[in-house]
Amino acid sequence: GPTGQDDEWEPLYQRTAKYLEIEKRVTVLNHRLDIIKDLFDMLASEMHAKHATNLEVIVIVLILIEVIFQILELLQGRILDS
C-alpha cells in the first residue's frame, strides 16, 4: 500500500494538478477571448463598410436631387423664354 513517503508528495501533486488545470482553463479562455475579439473586429469592419456604403448612397441621392433641380430650372427657363 501507499507509504508515508507517498503522502509527503500528495500536496505537491495536488497543487501541480490544480495549477495545470488552471493553466489549461486559462488557455481555453484566452482562445475563446481571441475568437470573440476576431468576431468583434469583423463586426466593426462590417459596420464601417456599411457606414461607408450609407455615405456613398447619401452622396448619390444628393447629387441626383441637385441634377433634378437643375433640370427643373432649365425646363422652367425654357417655358419662361417661350
KADA-V372047 format. One record per pair of residues at least 12 apart in sequence whose C-alpha atoms are under 10 Angstrom apart, sorted by the first residue. I is the first residue (numbers start at 1). J is the second residue. Records with the same first field share a line. If there is no record, write none. Layout:
I=J + J
//
This chain:
none
//
